[in-house]
């Protein structure tokens, strides 16, 4: 997935160090890394053909809005791990 970095972040996701990404640059990354950076407002999706920001990706009918304060939903979205029953 192609993303444009909006702001710098430290740490790593799935073994990918985030500190190497520079604001304003476009990168091709795994879906899990892209999802994390987009959900933390550190990146925006980029249209694969035009190289421009894909404003429709975040507002498309195929993308349900996610409450970023809900860590269980975010964990499921990023890693496919459903919360335990009753949690």
Backbone torsions as a table, in degrees:
resi	resn	phi	psi	omega
1	UNK	NA	138.5	-179.9
2	UNK	-95.7	133.5	179.4
3	UNK	-136.3	154.2	171.3
4	UNK	-108.3	126.5	-179.9
5	UNK	-74.4	129.5	179.3
6	UNK	-98.5	-33.9	178.5
7	UNK	-151.1	152.2	-177.6
8	UNK	-71.2	145.5	174.3
9	UNK	-137.8	150.4	174.6
10	UNK	-100.1	178.5	179.3
11	UNK	89.4	-166.0	177.3
12	UNK	-148.1	157.3	177.6
13	UNK	-129.9	124.4	-179.6
14	UNK	51.6	38.6	178.2
15	UNK	80.5	2.6	179.5
16	UNK	-97.4	116.0	178.4
17	UNK	-69.4	127.3	-176.9
18	UNK	-81.7	-21.8	-176.3
19	UNK	-62.9	-20.1	-178.8
20	UNK	-80.1	-12.1	179.5
21	UNK	-82.0	130.7	-178.6
22	UNK	-104.5	137.2	179.0
23	UNK	-57.4	136.5	178.8
24	UNK	92.2	-15.5	-178.4
25	UNK	-90.3	156.4	178.1
26	UNK	-105.9	135.9	-179.4
27	UNK	-133.2	150.8	171.0
28	UNK	-100.0	118.4	-176.3
29	UNK	-135.0	165.5	175.2
30	UNK	-63.0	156.8	-178.8
31	UNK	-59.6	-37.8	-178.7
32	UNK	-66.0	-40.0	178.2
33	UNK	-67.8	-45.4	179.3
34	UNK	-60.5	-45.2	-179.3
35	UNK	-61.1	-44.9	179.7
36	UNK	-60.8	-48.5	-177.6
37	UNK	-65.6	-37.3	178.0
38	UNK	-68.5	-43.6	-178.6
39	UNK	-67.0	-25.3	178.7
40	UNK	-95.8	13.9	179.4
41	UNK	57.8	30.0	178.1
42	UNK	-100.1	-8.4	-178.9
43	UNK	-154.4	162.9	174.7
44	UNK	-127.9	146.0	176.2
45	UNK	-66.3	149.2	178.8
46	UNK	-119.4	136.4	177.4
47	UNK	-61.4	125.8	-176.3
48	UNK	-63.3	-29.8	-179.0
49	UNK	-86.5	-44.5	-173.5
50	UNK	-90.2	-22.9	-177.5
51	UNK	79.4	8.1	179.1
52	UNK	-99.1	162.9	178.3
53	UNK	-58.8	135.4	-178.7
54	UNK	-97.2	86.6	-178.4
55	UNK	-64.9	-26.4	-178.1
56	UNK	-76.1	-20.6	-176.8
57	UNK	-62.3	-38.2	-178.0
58	UNK	-86.4	-14.6	-178.7
59	UNK	-114.3	5.5	-178.4
60	UNK	-64.3	150.6	178.6
61	UNK	-64.6	-19.9	179.9
62	UNK	-82.5	-5.8	179.5
63	UNK	-113.7	112.7	178.8
64	UNK	-78.9	143.5	176.7
65	UNK	-64.2	144.1	-178.6
66	UNK	-121.5	132.5	175.0
67	UNK	-77.4	108.9	-175.4
68	UNK	-66.9	-14.4	178.5
69	UNK	-84.9	-9.1	-179.5
70	UNK	-91.5	96.6	-174.5
71	UNK	-65.8	-29.6	178.6
72	UNK	-66.2	-43.8	178.8
73	UNK	-65.8	-39.9	180.0
74	UNK	-66.0	-41.4	177.5
75	UNK	-61.0	-42.7	178.9
76	UNK	-65.0	-43.5	-179.6
77	UNK	-62.0	-43.9	-176.2
78	UNK	-78.6	-41.2	-169.3
79	UNK	-121.9	-0.4	177.3
80	UNK	70.7	17.8	-179.7
81	UNK	-97.5	113.5	178.7
82	UNK	-74.7	142.5	177.2
83	UNK	-65.9	150.7	178.7
84	UNK	-64.6	150.3	179.9
85	UNK	-58.6	133.2	179.1
86	UNK	81.4	0.7	-178.2
87	UNK	-86.6	NA	NA
